[in-house]
Amino acid sequence: MYYNIEAFGQKIISIRKSHKLTREQLSKLSYVSMETIRKVETGKYIPSHKILDDLSEVLKIDLNKLLLKYRLEDFQAFDDIKNRMEAKFDNSEYDTLEKEYEDFYNLLQSTENQYFQKIIRQLMLLVKALIINYKENNPSESLETLIESICLTVPDFSLSNYQSFVYSSTEIRILMNIALLIRKLKSKEEAIEILEFCINMIESDDEIYPKLCSNLSGLYSLVKQYDQALKYSNLGINYCLNKRKYPGLNILYYGKGVAEYHLGLDEYVESLNKALSFCDVLGQEKLKKVIVYKCKKFYDIELELK
């Protein structure tokens, strides 16, 4: 279900002010953190029913019922396209993303809701940026496109002030991809700094969480901080296993195995074999061969292709 959370957030601000309450006062009375209230009011976060219930008691209005008035139409079509896009991201299938770009464009033509239009345009630019990077091999233009995408909802965003804002899950995904391009164009250390900011910004149950863990693990391995690489691999693996969401576990176990190998831990073979097993489960034969090749070339580790 999708909502115009910007308009909903503005309505909550109006209700709070009508009660002559500051965010700090509302936080103390409702036992909801100020950071959560700020995210809700700025339209960056859809709160749980429990949080809305807690706020409702103080604001004297049923916020769960109010939220329904901000529900968007055509969300099912949007959800279908977004899910296909996510699946292609997970499988690195960037060569066929034009299909999702076209489907987003067609959906954009059929909706009159300005907020919904903005969200669709944002994802179109994200898709376009990945096509530019992976198919056209133009990371600089891809970075410009990602910045254009995030500026649709964070107009004053720049790489020098990114820490000044609160972000939605979609915006964090864009910022994550910006970090990966910064790694190519500037430095691994700057990319890590952005990714650390991202993972500290989101809730630990956010769907982007394991992807951030995977990227942080990989970058920390590149700068030879293997304890940090292992930490983030384990955090991502725990998320996926607890949520029973298996896409990405192959990469996470690969990162875990590499970190364990460099730390002299015997478990690395088991972790790398789990990476191959999840490649089988997820039907990613190409990635499986890449893992076997990299293990042999860079670490002289023989893994068996079954």
N, C-alpha and C positions, 0 to 999 in steps of 0.2 A: 504494500500500500504506500502511495506517495502523497505528500501533502505540501501545500504552499507554506513551508515552515518560516519563511521570512515574514509573511503577513501574520502568521500565528504568533511569532515572537513579538512583533510590534503591538499586537493586541494585548499580550501579557504585560508588556511595559505600561500600556495605557491603564490596565486594571490595577497594576501595582501602584502607579502614581495616584490613581483615584483614591487609594487607601492611604496615601501620603507615606508610603514605605520606600526606603532605600533598598538596594539589593542586599546590603549587609543585614538590615533589619529582617527582610523576608527570609534570608538564610537562617538567621538565629531562631525565628519563629517556626519555620517549617522543617528544620534540620536537613535541608538540602544545601549542598555546598555552593558558595558564591560562584565558583567556576562553572558548575553545572547550570546555574541560573543564567549566567552570562552567555553560555553557549545556546541555551534555549531562546533567550531574548534576542540574540543576534542571528537566529535562524540557521545555526550550524549543527543542530542536534535534535533528533526526535526523542523526547524523553520517554521513559517507561511509564506504564500505567501507575506504578507505585509512586514515582516522583510527581506525576500530575496529581495524584490523590493527596499527597503531602502538601503540595502548593495550593490545591483547591481548598483545603481546610482553612488556610490563612486568608486566601483571596476571596472566599465566600462565593465560589462559582465552580461548577463542574467542568474542569478543564479537559477531561477525557471526552465529554460530550461536545465541548466547544471545538476541539481539534477536528472532529468529523466534518465540521462546516468548511474546513480548509482542504478537504480531500480533492485530489486532482482526478480529472477524467482521463481516459485513454492510458491509465497507468499500466494495464496489462500488456498492451503492445510495447510500451516503453520498457517494461520489465523483461519481456522476451528478448528484445534487441540487446539490452544491457547484459543479460545473462550470456548471450552468445558472444558478445564482446569480451566479457570476463573469461569465458572458456578459452577463447583464442589467445588472450593474454597469457593464461596459465600454460598453454601448450606451445607458446611462441609461434603461433600461426599468423604472422603479420602479413603474409603474402595474400591473404584473402579478406583483409579487413575492409576493403572497399565496399563489400556487401553491406556491412553494418553501417558504414558511413552513409550510403544511399538510403538505407531504411530509416536512419535517424532523420535524414533530410526530408523524406516523404512524410514522416510523422510531424515534423516541424511545420510543413505546409497545411496540415489538417487541424492544428490546435490554435486557439485564439488566446489562451492564457499566457500572459507575458512572462510570468515566473517560470512556467513549464518550458516556454520557448528558450529562455536563458539557460536552463539546465540542459536542454537538448543540444543547444549550440556549444555549450562547454564540453560535452562528451564528444561531439563531432570534431572539435579542435584537438581533443586528446587523441582520438583515433588518427586524425590527420598527422599529428606530430609523430606518432609511432610509425606510420607509413613512411614519412619523410626520413626518419632515422634509419629504419631497418631495410627499406626497399631502395631508397634513393641515397642512402649513406651520407646524409647531410645533417650532422648533429647540431651545428650552429643554427640552422633554420628551424630544426625541430625544437630547440630550446626557445627560440623566439615564439613559436606557435604555442608551446606550453605556457609561457608567460602570458600570452594573449588570452589563453583559455582561463587561467586563474584570475585574471583581471576582470573577467565578466562578473564575478561575484565578490572579488576583493579589489576594487578599483585602484587603490593606492599601493598595491603590491609591487615590490621590487626585490631583487636579490640582496640588497643592502638592508632592507627593513622587514624581511619575512617573519622575524621573531615577534613583531609587534601585533600580530593578528591572531584571532581564533579561527579555526578551520573546520569545515565539514569533512566527512569521510571522503567524499569525492575530491575535494580540494587537497586533502592529504595525499591521495593517490597521485594527483598531478604533481604535487611537491616532491613526492618520492621519485617520480620519473625525471623531474628537474635535477634532483641530486645525482641520479645515474648518469645524466649528461654532463653535469659538473665534473664528475669523475673523469670523463673522457677529455673535457675541454680545459679543466683547471687542475684540480688535485683530488686525490683520494681522501685526504684529511678534511677538506671542505665538504665533500659529499657525505662523509660520516657525520659531520656536525649537523648537517641538514636532516639526515635520517634519524639521528638521536633526538632532535627537536620534534620530528614527526611522531616518533613512538612514545614520547612523553606527553604529546598533545592528545592522543586518542585513548579511548577506553580499551582495556585489555581484551574485551570480547568483540571488538570491531573486526569485521571481515578482512580489513587490510592489514591487521596485526601480523599474521604469519608471513606475509610478503615483505613487510618491513624487517622482520626477524631474519628472513633469508638473505635479503640484500645487505643487512648489517653484518651478518656472519661472513658473507663473501668478501666484503670490503675489509673487515678486520683481519681476515686471513691474508689478504693482499699486502697489508701493512705489518704482517707478522705478529699481530696481537691475538694469538691463538686461544688464550683463555676467554677473551671477549667473543671471539668467533664461536667457541663452544657454548658459551652462555646463551647467545641469541639463537643458535640452532636448537638447543634444548627448549627454550621458551616457545619457539615456533612449533616444534614437534608436539609439545604438551598441549598447545592450543588445538592443533589439528586432531589429535587423538581424543581429547575431551569433547570436541564438537563433532567428531566423526566426519571430518571434512578432509578427504585424502589428497586432493590435488595440491601439489607443492611439497608433499612429504618426501618425494624422491630427491628434490634439490636440498631440502633441509637435512636429510640423512647423509647426503653427499658432503655437505658443508660440515656436518658433525664428524664424519669419518676423517676428513682432511685435517680438521682441528685436532682430533684425537691422535692422528698419526704424528703430527708435529710436536704434540705434547708428550709423546712416548707412551700413550695409553693403548693397551692391547685390544681394547674394544673396537678399534677403528675398522677392522675387517668385518665385524658383524654389522656395523653401521653402513659401510659401503655396500655390503650384500643386501641390506634392507633397502638401500637406494635403488638397486637394480630390481628388487622384488616389486617395489611400488611403481617402477617404470612398466613392469609387466601388467600390474593391476590397472594402471591408467592408460595402457595401450601406447606408451611412448617409446617405441623401439629405437627411433633415431636418437633420442636423448640417452637411452641406455648404452648405445654404442659410443656416444661422446664421452660418457662417464668412464667406460672401460678404457678408452683411448687415453684420456687425460691421466687416469691413474697409472697407466703404464709409462707414458711419456714423461710426466713430471715427478712421479714418486716411485717408479719402478715397482708398482704394486700390480700383481697379476690377478685380475678378476675373470671369472669364467662366464662367457656368454652362453646361456642355455637356450 
